[in-house]
Amino acid sequence: MRVLLVEDTEGLGEAVRDQIAEDGHAVDWVQTLSFAEVSVQTTAYDLILLDLILPDGHGFGFLRKLRTAGNKAPVIILTARDQVFNRIEGLNAGADDYLVKPFDLSELSARVAAVARRYRGNPNPLIRVGDLEVDLGDHRISRNGQPVELTAREWALFEGFIQRPGMLLSRSQLEDRLYAFGAEIESNTIEVYVSRLRKKLGRDAIVTIRGMGYRLDTHDQ
Amino acid sequence: MTNRTSLQKRLSVGLTLGVTLLWLLGVTASGLVAQHEMNEVFDSALQETAQRILPLAVTDILNRETGTGNQTAPALKDHDEYLTYLVRDEKGNLLLQSHDADPDVFGKLPEEGFSDTPTHRIYGAAAVSDTLYIEVAEPLAHRRKSALEAGLALLMPLIILIPISLMGVWWMVRLSLREVVEFRQSIETRGVGDLSPVERGRLPAEFEPIAVAVNRLLERLHRALETERSFTANSAHELRTPLATALAKVQRLKTQVQSDQLKSNVAEVEGALRSLSLLTGKLLELAKAEGGGATSQTPHNLVPILTMIVGDFESQVPGRIVLNVPESEVNSLLDPDAFAILLRNLIENALKHGSRKQPVEVTMSDDGSLRVSNGGSIVPPDQLVLLRNRFARSKTDAAGSGLGLAIADAIATGAGMTLHLRSPATGRQEGFEAELDVART
């Protein structure tokens, strides 16, 4: 997933960023709301982790603007404010979950996975696409019962397909998923990663739609 | 409510009694003056009568052919004779008397001027060189009767005037104090957490300063509570953020170190940080619980909050909690945040110390009774009474801060409610139960 982390506390932001990245997600970390607003305008995020008390404003205002603009990315609020009315206000403003500091990073990882699953309309972390069995929680894939190992970038790309099985993804949408890893995007980068995925998941797992993009084949091979 | 005398009642009764007493004093004084004036009139009539009859009587006596001797003056018509008279010589020999006159009423010898006997008022006058006397007598009973009738004539209106006066005073006092009574009622009927200014209306000038002082006090109290709440919330934020940073950093470090010894040391630091976080959280909750923020100014439906808090636990301990909530709203002046803290502590307590083989039952009835019960061994009565104390723990192996029930009890007390702790739980042979009525504030 492409995740936007909005957190102004340096040490906590670093730790959360590293944890989410280690879970296999691409993380953009900003420390102010103004940077967050620019980020959501230029990038389609799959999840936003939002602190409430930030140097240039309150997270609720950002969240309301986000929802008013029609952005449906799931939002998890990370805050030291534990009052019930804050939590209710956050959920009413459009947040999907609310995590009070201090929290365990493992708890955060679990919440991130749960919210992502909920948004994909499949609360079950185990899904089956064609001959692939995918554990979204643990980032594990097996093909015909045999485990398949993916690198973080390969997983990021594959996750884009698995979120929209059978649907067309453009080259720029796929490139966007890799940018957050700081990868140098060459003209053939997507082809290289698609080729790697095909080797691991099957030659026909990803179908090329010439001149338009790629889609995940959902039929048994 | 107190059993002190009502100002309205005191004023009404006092004013009515005062007016009645003044009326009675006035009537008595008027009666005495009237009696005095009537006596003067009666005396004048007595004197005039004597002086008018005397010449006629003298002429009559001197013209008698038979000489001296008593004669009774005949009445022209039958009538009550209030004034009787005797005509006597200087030795007291009776010469003439009115037809109803009783000589025994008069003295043995005639006298000039006014004199009194026990029963009569007498006036005497003399003629013919003080050889003939006339004495006119009037019964004192007649005068008393006249005075009594005059007094009654003055008193009679009071029988009507006193009740009218009572009703008038009562109505006037009631009308004057109506704004004061409304002011009192607006204070009495407001909720315990309502610190909004009291509506002053058109209070009498004498009570206006009281209303101003009450509203100033409420405003100060409101500001103090808000400052306290804000301080607690800010303190929570300022304490939790560095703790969160330290815990997250340590957890990241744990994933990076290779050495088992170092990993173990980092795990110990992580454990200490968790304990510190837990204790900090509990102390902040206790500060809020004891800080007077247990009630809110407006009622809130607590059912959604109850469902939300139990939902939080459900994700941590799936299937351990059995929740029963009413379909109707349960509105309470208990502060939602305070309720969440109270409930969280009661459930944490039940989960930690209750039997893991039995569910924790969280039940709220539609009349506002909240009960959190768990299975497990019975808590002896001597330990049960100590559980509300800070850092007090029952004999248990379960880890805990020892503050949970103290926090819950402080919130309940702050909201004017009573937290009941029972062991065994209601309807069970064992276990523990905490119960309170959240609608009663």
Interface residues (C-beta under 8 A of the other chain):
Chain A: T9 G11 L12 E14 A15 V16 D18 Q19 E22 I53 A80 R81 D82 Q83 V84 F85 R87 I88 V100 K101 P102 F103 D104 L105 S106
Chain B: A233 A236 H237 E238 L239 R240 T241 L243 A244 T245 A246 L247 A248 K249 Q251 R252 T255 L273 S277 G281 I305 M308 P336 D337 F339 A340
